[in-house]
Amino acid sequence: MQYRNLGRTGIKVSPYCLGTMMFGAIANGDHEECVGMIHKALDFGINFIDTADAYSQGESEEIVGKALKGRRDKVVLATKASLPMGDDPNHSGGSRRWLTRAIEDSLRRLQTDYIDLYQIHRLDPETDIEETLSVLTDLMRAGKVRAIGASTVPASDIVEAQWVADRRGLARFRTEQPPYSILNRSIEREVLPTCQRYGMGVMTWSPLAKGMLTGKYRKSGKLPDSLRVKYFPKAMTDKDSLDAVEQLIPLAENAGLSLVHLALAFVVSHPAITSAIIGPRTPEQLDHLLAGAEVQLSDEHFDRIDQIVPPGVDVAPLERAAYVPPAIAQSSLRRRALTERAVI
């Protein structure tokens, strides 16, 4: 395994990060099987595990905690907070009140006394970024957190967070966790160059574009009965995505590769990317993902991919998973009051 620097943290991580969103009630509730998959990934050489409190409402963290007994010191453990954990309006977000509670809950479930990388799952537009960075800084000083990061943050907000940290003498985000795949390349425009400018590590989620790059979803043929279809019906039937897949499959076949291995090799080859998060649901899926670890794409492969999906372009919808800024999500921020709309 060729380990990479996680930004400028001094931490070394594997180019594959084991994502555990599928572990727990949402997808695979067999704790023993999930623990076995974690152990297989560790034995393979993966030393980077990503989870979140919101995954199956804490169950994923509990499974990871069980799996890391006796192996914790050799694992770079990342988790996230800020998504809702129940109906209480204060059990989410980036406030000091919530994050000081959320970290204790995660530490208990993970059966550890520190988190290597603690991330804000989504920025909280109702909480000042200084407030969030302040509490994260205190958690680091208390020894509960080693480094901090965020997920799915626009480039402008990454810059603002860096400036606030610098001006206020606070810890700064060391990592970003955005979506990135052959079908979702928009972060190549601003997010990745911004992360490089600030020396941030980048661990990307959905390198298979929510499963579109598994080859199971084709223009002709019945949709499989899968969790992806259940949760992302528009993404799985998106015409532009399916058109791209039909061109990528023969490219992979001509290279002697599966579409999955082509997709993963594409992601980990970008110089700004530290790790691709792989998220298997079953042992068979994990085996297939790991089998592509030695794949290297040629310049000709990348040139052809660029022809199919141009750099910096998203062809696949991020349905229900993208960060939607308040200016887009709230119509009141895009429309003046009725009495102010007339020019005269």
N, C-alpha and C positions, 0 to 999 in steps of 0.2 A: 504494500500500500504506500502510495506517495502522498504523504501528509502535506497540507498546505497551511499557510499562516492565516489565521482568522483576523483579517485586517492587521492592525498594529497592536493587538492585545498581547502578543507573545504566545498565544495559545495555538497549538497545532491540531488540525482536524482533518478527517478523511474527506475526499472529494464527494463521497456519498454520505448523506446524513439520513439516519433512519427516522422517518416521521411516523408518529404513532396515532394519528387521528382515527385510523380504522380500528384501533384497539379499544374495545368496550362495546356498550350497547348499540352504538350507532351502526356497527358493522360486524364485529367479531367479539362476542361476549365470552369466548372460551379463554379464560385467563391462562391456563396451562399452555395452550397452543401459542398464545401471544408471547408468553415468557420464552417459549422455545424459539420463536422467531427472533426475539431480541438477542438471545444467546448465540444463535447461528450468525447473526450479523456481526456481533462482537468477535466471534471466533474467526470470521472472514477478514477482520481487520478494521471494520468500521468502529470508530471511537466517538462518534458524534450522534447524539439522540435528541430529537426535538419533540416536545409534547406541549400541552396547554391545559389550563384548568378547565376550560370550556369543553374540551373533548369528552363527550359522554358525561358531562358535569362532574369531572374529577376522576372518573373510572380509569381513563387512560393513564393518568399520573399514578394511580394506585398500582396498575399493572407494571408500569416501568419501575416503580419502587420495589416491587417483589423481585423483578428480574435482576436488579442491580445489587442485591445483597451479596456482599463479598467481592464485588467487582466495581464498586463506585469510584474508587480512586483512579481507575484507568479510563473513565468515561467523561467526556465533555458533555455535560447535561444542560440542555436548554429547555425552558418552559416559558409560557406566556400568560398574561393577565390583561384584563380590561373588558372582555366580552361579558354579557350578563351571566351571573351565577344565581339564578332564581328570579323571583318576581320583585324582590325588594329593589326600589330604584337606586339605592345607594350601594348595591352589590354589583357594581360594574364601573367602568370608566378609569380615569387616571388620577383620581383624587388621592390625597394623603390618607384620608379616612379609609378608602377601600384598599389601596395597595398595601398598606401595613397589615391589613387583615388577610388579603389574598396571598401574600408571600408566606405567612404562617400556615395557611391551609395547604399550600403547595408543598412546603417542606414536610409537613406531617404526612401527606399522601405519598410523597416520594421517598419517605424514610431517610432523609438526609438533613444535614445542618447547613448546607450551602448550595446555591445554584450557580453554575458556571456562567450561564448567559440568561439573564432575565429580560424578557421582551414585552413591550406594549403591543398587544395583539392588533389593535387598531387605535389610532390617535383619538382622543376624546375632545371634540371641538368645544365642549362646555367647560373644560378645565384648562387653565393657563398652562402652557408647556413648561414654564418655570416651576409651577407647583409640582408637576409630574417629575421633572428632572431633580428637583430638590429632595423628594422622598426617595427616589432611586439612589441618589447620592448617599443619603443617610443609611440606606440598606447596605450599600457597599462598605461604608465606614464601620458598620456593625458586623461585617464579616459574613453576612447572609447571601451576598451576591458578589460575583467576581467581575462581571462585565454586564453592560446593558445594551439593549438594541430595541428595534421596533419593526413592525411588519406592514408592508403595503403602504408606504408613505410617499407622497408626491415629492419631487425634487425640491420644490420651493419650501416645503415644510421640513425637509432634511436640513436645508441650509439654515432655516430659522432656528431649529433646535441646536445646531452647532453654534450659532451666534449667541444664543441665550446662555448656553453652557459656558462659553468663553467670557461673556460679560459678567456673569454672576459667579464665576468660579465653581461651577458645578460639573459633575461627571457628564460626559457626553456619550451619545449613542455611538457605539463601536461597530454595530452591525445593522444591516437592513435585510428584511426577508420579503422579497417581492415575488409575484408570479412571473414565470419566464419559461417559454418553450418555443418550438419552431412556429407555433401558431399564435403566440403572444410575445411580440418582440418590441413593444412600445417603450419598454424601459431602457432600450439601447439608446434612445434619443437624449434623455436627461438624467434619469435615475442612476444608471450605471456610471456615466462619467462623473456625476456628483459624488457618488460613493468612492470612486477612485481618487478624486480630488482630496477627500477628507480621510483617506486611508481606512475606509470601512470594509469589513468583511461582508460578503453577500451570500446568503443561503436561500436558494430559490425554491418556491413551492410550485406544485403542479407542473413538473417538467414534461408530463405526458398530456398536458392540456385537458385535465379532468377525464382522462381516459380516451380522448379522441385519437391519441397517437399509439394506442394499443393495436390498432388494426381491426378491432371488433366492430367498429361503426363504419358502415360503407353506404354509398349512395343507393346501391341496390341490395335489397335484403331486409329482413325484419329486424327491428331493434332488439337486442338481447334484454332479458329481464335482469337488469342490474341496478345497483344503488345509484349509479351515475344518472341513469335515465329517470329514476325517481326524483332525485334532487335537482338535476340540471336538464330538464327536458328540452329547453330551447337550444342549449349548447350542443346536445347530442344530435340534433337534426338541422343544425346551421348549414346552409348551402355552401357558403364560402369555405367553411372548415372542411366539409366533406369533399369539395373540389380539390382542396390542397392535399388531403389525405390520399385521394386517388392518384395524385402525381408523386407523392412521397413513397408509396408502397413499392412501385417498380424501381425507384432509386435505391431503396434499401435492399431489394431482392438482387439487383445487379451488383451490389457491393457485398453480397453474401451475408446480409444482416437481417435481423428482424426489425420492424419499424420501431419497437420499443428501444432497442439498442442504438439505433440511429438517433432517436430523439434524445436519449440520455447523453450520448457522446457529444451531440451538438451543444447541450447546455454546459457541461463541465469544461468544454474547450474555450469558452469565452474568458479572456484574461481578467475580467472583473469579477468572475464568479468563483467563490470559494468552494461551495458545496451545492449539490442538487439534492433536494429532499425527496427520498423515495418513500412511498406510503403503501406497502403491501397490506392486503387483507388476509391472505392465506399463505401458508408455507410455499406452495407452488409458485405463487406470484413473486415471493421473495427470491426463490431460486432463479427464476427467469431474469429478474432485475440484476442480480449479482453476476449472472453469466455474461453480462455485457461490459464488465469492468475494464477489460483490456482493449476494447474497441477504440481505434483511432481513425478519424475521418481525414480524407485527403482534401487539399485545396479545391479539387474538382467537385467533391461532394458539397463543400460549403458554397461554391459558386452556383451549383444547381439549386441548393436550398434557397439561396438568395433570389433566384429567379422565380421560384414557386411562391415564397413569402418574402417580400422585400424587407431589408433591415429597417427596424424601427416601426414596423406595422403590426397591428393586432388584426387577425382575421377571425379569431374565435371569441365569442362573448364570454366575459368573466362571470356571468350570471350569478347573482347572490353572494359573490365572494369579493368583488372589487371594493376598494375604498371609494366612497362617494362623498365628495366634499360638501359642506353645508350649502355652498352657493348653488349646487346642483340639486341637492336633496330637498331643500326648503324653497318652495315656490315664492314665499314672502320676500326672499332675498333677490328674486329675479323680477319682481313686479312692484312698482310704486303703489302707494295707497291710491284708491280709486279717485280721490279728490285731486291727486297730483298728476294724473296721467295725460290730461289735455295740455297741448302746447299753449293755447290761448284761453 
